[in-house]
Amino acid sequence: MAQKRQKPATNQRHNYSAEFKREAVQMLLDGHSATSIVERLGIPGTTMLYRWRREERERSGPMAASLETRVHALEEELRRVKMERDILKKALVIFGRIM
């Protein structure tokens, strides 16, 4: 019977510099997945990364929150417009075959 490998106990606290945290949060804001950032940087888990993002947002103040809301709304609109464009492209192909 195969033995299960046990992970070594990692109860050590990691001290990350403020610059490291900011760069990790910036990667998240740039669109990288939390899982890939955690794996790439060796952070213990995504929960820590999301906490850093929340703390950074709180430090930035209401203007940053307002900008983040606006960016999210624009990303939603961009997604909708791309979907409409794709539908129109398909319609052109279909109507091109009929005529």
C-alpha positions in Angstrom: 0.0 0.0 0.0 1.4 3.4 -1.0 2.2 5.8 1.9 0.8 9.3 1.8 3.3 12.1 1.9 2.8 14.4 4.7 3.4 18.1 4.3 5.9 19.5 6.8 4.3 21.7 9.5 4.5 25.3 8.5 3.4 27.2 11.6 6.0 29.9 11.1 4.8 33.4 10.7 6.1 35.0 7.5 7.0 38.7 7.5 6.5 40.3 4.2 7.6 43.8 3.4 5.1 46.5 2.5 6.6 46.7 -1.0 6.2 42.9 -1.5 2.5 43.2 -0.4 1.9 46.1 -2.7 3.4 44.3 -5.7 1.3 41.2 -5.0 -1.8 43.3 -4.8 -0.9 45.1 -8.0 -0.5 41.8 -9.7 -4.0 40.9 -8.6 -5.4 44.2 -9.8 -3.6 43.7 -13.1 -5.8 40.6 -13.7 -3.6 37.7 -12.6 -5.5 35.0 -10.8 -5.1 34.9 -7.0 -4.0 31.2 -7.2 -1.3 31.9 -9.7 0.1 34.8 -7.6 0.1 32.7 -4.5 1.9 29.9 -6.3 4.4 32.2 -8.0 5.3 34.3 -4.9 5.1 31.5 -2.3 2.3 33.1 -0.3 0.6 30.6 2.1 -2.9 31.2 0.7 -5.3 33.4 -1.2 -6.9 34.6 2.0 -3.8 36.5 2.9 -3.6 38.1 -0.6 -7.2 39.3 -0.4 -6.6 40.7 3.1 -3.7 42.7 1.7 -5.9 44.0 -1.1 -8.6 45.1 1.4 -5.9 46.8 3.6 -4.5 48.6 0.6 -7.9 49.7 -0.4 -8.6 51.1 3.1 -5.3 52.9 3.1 -6.0 54.5 -0.4 -9.2 56.1 0.8 -12.6 56.8 -0.8 -11.1 58.1 -4.1 -9.5 54.7 -4.8 -12.7 52.9 -4.0 -14.6 55.2 -6.4 -12.1 54.5 -9.1 -12.2 50.8 -8.5 -16.0 50.9 -8.8 -15.8 52.8 -12.0 -13.2 50.4 -13.5 -15.5 47.5 -12.6 -18.4 49.1 -14.3 -16.3 49.8 -17.4 -15.1 46.2 -17.5 -18.7 45.0 -17.4 -19.7 47.4 -20.2 -16.7 46.2 -22.3 -17.8 42.6 -21.7 -21.3 43.4 -22.9 -20.1 45.3 -26.0 -17.8 42.5 -27.0 -20.7 40.0 -26.7 -22.8 42.3 -28.9 -20.0 42.6 -31.4 -19.6 38.8 -31.6 -23.4 38.4 -32.1 -23.3 40.9 -34.9 -20.4 39.2 -36.6 -22.3 35.9 -36.5 -25.4 37.6 -37.9 -23.4 39.0 -40.8 -22.1 35.5 -41.6 -25.6 34.0 -41.5 -27.2 36.8 -43.6 -24.2 36.6 -46.0 -25.1 33.0 -46.7 -28.8 33.7 -47.3 -28.3 36.4 -49.9 
